[in-house]
Amino acid sequence: MTVRKAWIVASAAAAVGLSFVMLLVVGVYMVAGNIVNGVGGGSVGLAKGAVPAAYRALVQKYGNSCPAINPALLAAQLYQESGFNPNAKSPAKAQGIAQFIPGTWATHGVDGDGDGDRDVWDPNDAIPSAAKYDCTLAAYVKKVPGDPTQNMLASYNAGAYAVIKYGGVPPYQETRNYVKTITTLAKSFAAPVTRVDPSKQAAGAIYFAQKKLGTPYLWGGNGTPDQGGRFDCSGLTKAAYESVGITLPRVANDQYNAGPHPSRDELLPGDLVFFSTDKSNSRAIDHVGIYVGGGYMIDAPFTGAVIRFDPIDTRKYFGATRVTEDGAKALPTTV
């Protein structure tokens, strides 16, 4: 079926009323009430393309350096720190993909690739060093009661002394937020081991997008009055989920990290579906839509087109994300 024919068929369905979409809405709520299994724990696999191909093997290898970490957790830290940018530099002089400050690098940096130097700007050194630092912190607090991973993350944020003093994650709001952020974000980098829970807000997001069918596309569009209520692809998905109280990042490749990733045969209405010419790197994603069932999505495709139904099964299909409130909240505001 061509895109044009798909749009004609979808328009006809919309013309007879909201029955098609409303069935999806009801279905989403029914599934939300019946599926109880979540992502699960203990997985050290990485979700498809979640880590750029250039770093995937390093993250997989060094993410298993000690029991307190795993590849998904290490990936979450790198994404939160730099967005996998090996040239990142912060105002506080943190450097590289793992954002080491010079003093910490001097103590904990390692020559990961054995080339005779320790280069904070080289991911082959910085990623092993990040894992080593995590494991060193975990060793400092190994006798502290509680979850070893949470204690390690709390040590990273507040210092091992504070974790030892309080017998676990200290009662600092910043530290507790950091622990929750990284452990939540790790779920978007882990390959799910069971079916993932549907979002309770999915039906409302679909309803919002359905009301925008036929609206002309606008590059950079956020749907504001000064833009004539027009959207681009990620502007539409952001607005759709914002309508149900979930704030997503502005660009599609960051929206990919807003929750776990169901497989193609596990898609449910409301999932975000992503597209790219590079299937090995989520940072290269260039399009997103909202899945509505039956192999179709609502999306804002390109300049000159309107918001419409389109098939998802194209050569550029990358994967999907089941948006969660915690997942969206865990995303860094800038990477």
Buried (B, 14 or more C-beta within 10 A) or exposed (E): EEBEEBBEEBEEBBEEEBEBBBEBBEBBBEBBEEBEEBBBEEBBBBBBBBBBEEBBEBBBBBBBBBEBBBBBBBBBBBBBBBBBBBEBEEEEEBBBBBBBEEEBBEEBBBBBBEEEEBBBEBBBBBBBBBBBBBBBBBBBBEEBEBBBBBBBBBBBBBBBEBBBEBEBBBEBEEBBEBBBBBBBBBBBBBBBBEBBBBBBBBBBBBBBBBBBBEBBBBEEBBBEEEBEBBBBBBBBBBBBBBBBEBEBBEBBBBBBBBBBBBEEEBBBBBBBBBBBEBBBBBBBBBBBBBBBBBBBBBBBBEEEBBBBBBBBEEEBBBBBBBBBBBBBBBBBEEB
